[in-house]
Each structure stands twice: as structure tokens, then as C-alpha cells.
Amino acid sequence: MNIMDFNVKKLAADAGTFLSRAVQFTEEKLGQAEKTELDAHLENLLSKAECTKIWTEKIMKQTEVLLQPNPNARIEEFVYEKLDRKAPSRVNNPELLGQYMIDAGTEFGPGTAYGNALIKCGETQKRIGTADRELIQTSALNFLTPLRNFIEGDYKTIAKERKLLQNKRLDLDAAKTRLKKAKTAEAKSSQLNSARPEGDNMIWAEEVTKSEQEVRITQSEFDRQAEITRLLLEGISSTHAHHLRCLNDFVEAQMTYYAQCYQYMLDLQKQLGSSFPSSYLCNNNHNAGTPVPSALPNVIGSSAMASTSGLVISSPNISDLKESSGSRKARVLYDYDAANSTELSLLADEVITVFSIIGMDSDWLMGERGNQKGKVPITYLELLN
């Protein structure tokens, strides 16, 4: 037998197998053939793997958007990655803004108040840009890469074995269909034995025996492939545990980034505050004051809060109120959403009644609006005379 004959026979066999699977699949869809159902445990594992793949892709893509909002830059990075080349370093938005501020400050004159402030703001923006670059690098290495490895590696293997399982199931069901048809033909042949040669019965008996052997072989192959697929799918739990560790790394990177940015801005505020007379900072103080979320003191510390001289927290009226047992009317400066049932949600510009309770946290007051009561952050309030 030459190689050409072998290739032709193999091609014909493969074509026959493909046609048999296609017929079986079509008949199942039309309800004309029985389908071997997978056991419940394997079905659950398959569903869990598919769910993991879908949500991992969504989280991965949205994280990429978060870290790099520019779609053109993402496409460029993708192309360089596929070409296995390092993408050229580009200036990010905070760094570019910082450079513009420094250039403008230099042009206006470092000795002027505005020029000096622009230079200091520009230097801070450039430091934030560096922190942003570090966040992207750390997140890409510790979070995005493991997610991408799962999609492009582990799940591709699972999908391949799942497709093989589907093919083995179609082969098994096609063999069962042929066996069923052979038994039916044998039974009819036996009933008409008197009208047909006895050789016909022997032919159908041999066909039944051949079909039964084919069912045993395909059943064995199907069971083996189901076990391989099951073992792979059970690794999804380990994948979840690994991705959980990666998620913790991503959160740590974000915490570091935001803490750096806050410290940079705090230092900048101190520098600007020491560079100008108090009249610059106190003008329209109640409109310019920056709200600080109620959870911020717990994260950064009360010493950092004390340094923000432009906040309403330093108002002597509020200090007097906290030392007394009376109540006062206060105007809400900013919207505030209650974090739990002990707090009171606020709407900007509404007027509520506030009072202090002995032993209460120094950053909070009790607020009252009609029948509603709850804690409110004092940085969101302006006491009324």
C-alpha cells in the first residue's frame, strides 16, 4: 500500500466520521434521535467553567479600559504585544499636564505667585503621573497577566477537551442509533423468515453483533474523555483561588496609588498654603472648601485632617457646639450618602438640626431632619447663625 492510498482511505474515513456526527447532531436538534446526557456534576462543572470564562474576559477588558482609557493606545499596545516587541514609552496625561504647568510657570516667572504655584502643581502632577505608571505596570503583571493566561491557556485546553467530549458523545449516540436500527431490521427479518432466504437473518445478526461491539468501543472512549474533561474542569476552583490572590494584589496596588496621590496633594496644599497670604485661602471659603468623605479619617488619620486649613472642620462655631449640649441649624454643603443605618443621608443646600453627644467621634455630629436622625460628617456642614 502506497502513501497515496493510505491518505485517501484516511480522508474517506474522516469524512465518514464527520458526516455521521453531522447527521446525529442534526437529528438531535430536530428531536429525531436520542441524546446521551452528561451527569449532573459534569454539567455543573461545564457551566462553572463557561461562567468563569465570560466574567474573566469582562473584568480583564474593563480593567484594561480603567488603566488605559485611550482606545488607540490599547490597540497599539496589543499590536506590539502580538509582535513580541516592547511598546514605546509615552507620556501619560498627568505627566503631560504637569509639564505644561511647569512650562507655563516658567514663562510667567517663578518669582510671581501664579508662576510659582503653577510650577509646584506641575511637579506634583508629574509625580502623580509616575505613580499612575507604576499602578499600570503592577496591575498588568499581578492581575491582568494571570487573567489573560487563563483565557488563552487553561480555558483553551478545556474548550479543546470539551469539543472532543462532544465528538465522542456524537459517535456514541450514532453507534447506538445504528444498533437500534440493526436490531429492528433483525426482528423484522425473523418475522418474515419464511418468505426470505435464511442468509438474510445471518446478515442482520452479524450487523447487530458488529454494532454492539461499536457501541462498547465508543462508550469506552466517551467515558475516558468525560473523565479527562472532568479532571480539567475541577481545576476551576483552583483558578478562582489564584485569581482571588491576584485580585488582592490589584487592590493593594490601587491602595498604594491612591495613598501616594493623596499624600502628594496634601504636600502640595501645604506648599500653596505657605506661599500665599491668608486672604487668598479664606476668600469664599465655604464654596472652595473640599469635602472629605467621612471614612477618610479612618484611613489617613486625624493628623492629616488637621492640616487641611481650608475645611469647615476648623470652624470655631462647630467646636463651640461640640463643647456644649445645645442644637443648631446647619446648611448642608454637599450631597452625602449614608454608609449604614446609623448615618443620615444629606442633600446639598438643605437645612437640618445638628447637636453633639458626649463621647461622639470628633468628626461627626448628630443630624435631625423631621423624624429622621443619624450621624453626619461635620465637613459637609455650615452652621447657621
N, C-alpha and C positions, 0 to 999 in steps of 0.2 A: 504494500500500500504506500503510495507516494504521499508527500506532504499536501499536495493539492486536494487529493481525495479526502484526506483527514479533515482539512479545513472546511471543505464543502459539507461533509457529514456533520461536523460540529456546528456549523452555521445553521444547517437544517434543523438539528436538534434544538438549538437555542430558539430558533424561530417557532418551532412547535410548542416549546415550553411557554414562550411569551404569548402565543395565540391562546393556549389553554388557560393561562392566567387571565387574559383579557376577557375571554368568554365567561369564565367563572365570576369575575368581578362584575361584568355587565348583568349577568343573570341574578346575582345577589342584589344589585341595585333595583332591578325590576321585580324582585320578590319571587323569582322563578327557581331559586336554588337556596339550599340551606347554608348557613354560615357558622363556622366553629367560633364560639365566643371565648374570649380570653377570660381567665379567672379574675375575680373582683380585685384582688390585691395587685395584680399586674396592671389592670386598668387604672387603678388609683395612682400607681407609680408613673404611668404614662401621662396621666392628667397633671400630676405634680411637676413632672419634667417640662411639659409644654407651658404650664403656667410660669414656671421659673424662667424659662427662656424668654417669654413675652415681656415679663416685667423687668428682667435684667436688661433687655435691649432698650426699653423705655427709659429706665433710670440712667443707663450709660449715656444715651443720646442727650437727655436733658442735662446731665452733669456737664457734658461737653459744651452745651449751649451756655450753661451758667459760667463756666470757666473761660470760655471764649465766645462772646456774643456775636462776633463778626463772622457771618457765614462764609465769606470769601477766604478769610484766614483759616477757617476749619477745613475748607476744601483743599487749600494749599498744603496744610499740614498732612492731610490724608494722602495726597499725591506723593509728597516726599516720603511718607511712611511706606507706601507701596513700592516706591523705587528704592527703598532701603537707604535713603540719604537723609542727612540731618537738615532740618528746615533752617533757613537763615534767621538769625536773631532780629527781632523787630522791636521797636519802641512801643510800649503799651500806652494806653490813654492817660493814666495818671502821670507817667514819666513825661509824656508829650506836653500835658498841661503844665507840669512843673517847669519844664524848660522854657515854655512861653512866658510864664510868670517871672522867671529869673531874668530872661532877656528883656522883658518889659521894665522890670525894676531897675535893671542896669541902665536902660535907656532913659528912664525918668530921673535917675540919680539915686544911688544908695543912701545919700545923705538926707533925702526927703522922706517924710513919714510914709507916703504911699509907696515909694520905690523900695524902701526898707522892708515894709510889710509884704510886698509882692515877692521879694527875694526869699524871705523866711517861709512864706506859704509855698513857693515853688520848691524849695528844698524839702519841705515836708511831703509835698505831693510826689516827689521823686522817691522818697523813702517808702511811701505807700506803694508806689509802682514796683519797687524791688520786693516788697512783701507780697504783692499780688503775683509776681513772677514765681516766687518761692511756693506760694499756695498752689499754683497751677502745676508746677513740677512735682511737688509732693503728692498731690491728688492723682495726677496721671500715673505715677509709679505705684502708689499704695492702694488706689481704689479703681481707677479706670482699667488699668492693665489686667488685674485679676478678672474683672467682669468680661473684658474682651477675650481673654484666654478661654473662659468658659464657653462663650458663644462660638468662637472659632475653633475650639479644640474639643472639649468634653462633649458639648452638645452635638457637634457634627458626628462624633463617633456614635452617640446614642441614636441620632437620626438614621445613620447608616445601618446599625443593627436592627432598628425598628423597621426599616424598609425590608431587610432580609426576613424578619419575622412575618411581615405581611405577605411576602412572596411564598414563604414556607406554608403559611396558612392557606393561601390560594391553591398551592399544589396539593395540600392535604384534602381540601374540600373538592377539588376537581377529581382526585382519586376516589373519594367517597361517592361522587356522582357517577363515575364510570362503573364502580362496583354495584351500585344500586341498579343501574341500567342493565348490567350483565345478569344480575340475579332475576330481574324482571323478565328478561329475554329467555333465560333458562327455564323459568317457571312456565311461560307460555309454550316453549318448545316441548316440555314434558306433557302438557295438556293435549298437544297436537301430535303426540308421538306416533300415533297410528297412521297419520297422513303424511309424515315426513321421514326421510331416512334416519336411522339411528345415529349416523355420524354427526347430524346437527346437534344432538344432545351432547355429544363429546366435545364439540367445538365450544359450546357455551359453558360447559363445565370447566374446560381449560381457561376460558376467558374469566370466569369467576375466580378461579384459583390465582390467576395472574393479577387480577385486580385486588384481591385480598392481600397478596404479597406487596403490591404497590402501596396500599393503604398503610400497612405495617411500617414500610420504609419511610414514607412521608410523615407518618405520625411520630416516628423516632426523631427525624430531622426537625420537625416542628417543636417537639418537646425540648430538644437540645438548644435550639435557637431561643426559645422562650426563657430558658434558664440563663443563657448568656445575657439576654436583654434585661432580665430581672436583676441580675447582679450589677449591671451598669447603672440601672435606674436607682438602686438602693444607695448609690453614691451621692444622690442629690442632697440627702441630709447632710453629708459632709461638706458639700458645696455651700449649703446655707450657712453652716458654721464658719467656713472660711470667709464667706462674704460678710458675715457679721463682724469678724475681726477687721476686715478691710473697711467696713463702714465706721467702726470706732476710730480707725486711723484717719479717715476723712474728716470726722467730727473734730478730732484733735488738731488737724491741720487748720480747719476753719477757726477753731477757738484761738489758736496761736495767731492767725492772721488778724482777726478782729481785735484781739488784745493789743497787738502791735499798732494797729491803726488808731485805736483809742488812745494809746499812750503817746503816739506821735501828735495827735490833735490836741491832747491835753498839754503837752510841752509847748506846742505852737500857741495855744491860748495864753499860756503863762508869758511867753515871749512878747506876744502882742499887747498883753495887759500891762507889761512893764515898760513898753515903748511909748505909750500914749497917756495923756492926762485922763483923769477920771471922767471928765466931761464927755470924752469920746465914747466911753463904755456905758455911761449912765443915760445917754440920750435915748428916749423911747425904750426904756429898759424892759417894760412889761411886754412889749411886742418883740424885742430882739432876743429875749431870754430863750435858750434852747431847752425844750422839755427833756428830762431824763427819766426813762422808764423806771417804774417802781422797783423792778428786780435788779437794777444796776448797782445799788449799794451793796447788795449781797454778793455780786460778782467781783466788783472792783475795789470796794472798801470805802469806808466813810471818809478817809483822808483825801481820796481823790475827789469826792463830792465837795468837800470843804474848800477846795481850790478853785471851784467854778464860781468866781465872784459875781458873775452876771446873772445868776439864777435867783428865782424868787425865794429859795430856801434861806437866803441870808437876810430876808426881811425882818426887821425888828418887831413888826406887828405880830407876825406869826410866832416869834419867840415869846413875846408877852402873852399871847393866847395860850401857848403850851404851858406856861408857868401859872396860869390862872385856871379857874374852873368854869368860866363863863363860855358863851357861844357867840359866834359872829357870822355875818353873812359873807360869802365869798363868791367871786366870779370865777368860772372855770375857763382856763386859758386854752386848753387843748382837749380834744376827744380822748377818752381813756376807756378801754375795755377791761372789765373786771376779770382777774385771773381765776377767782374762785368765789364761793358763796359768801365769804367774809368781806369782800370788797364791793364797792359801789361803782357802776359804770357811769361815765360822765360825758356830757356833750359840751362842746365849746360854746362859751358865752352864756350858759345858763347860770343861774344864781342858786346856791344851796346854803344850808346852815352847817357850820362846822364847829366842833368843840374837841377838846383834848381829854384823854383819860389817863389817869396816873399809871405809870409803868408801860405806857404805849411806846412803840418804836418811834424814835425821834424824827423819822422821815414820813410819818403818817399822821393823819387826823381822822376823827370820826366824821362822816358826812351824813346829812339827813335831807331827804327830799320827799315830802309828804310822809307816807308810811314806810318808805324805804330807808334803810340805814346800812352803812358799811364803811370800811376803811377807804380813804382816798389819799393819794400821794400829794404832799404839800407842794411839790414842784409844779403841779398843774393848777394851782390856785393863786388868786389875788384877793386879799382881804379887802372888804369894802368899809368905808368909814360910816 
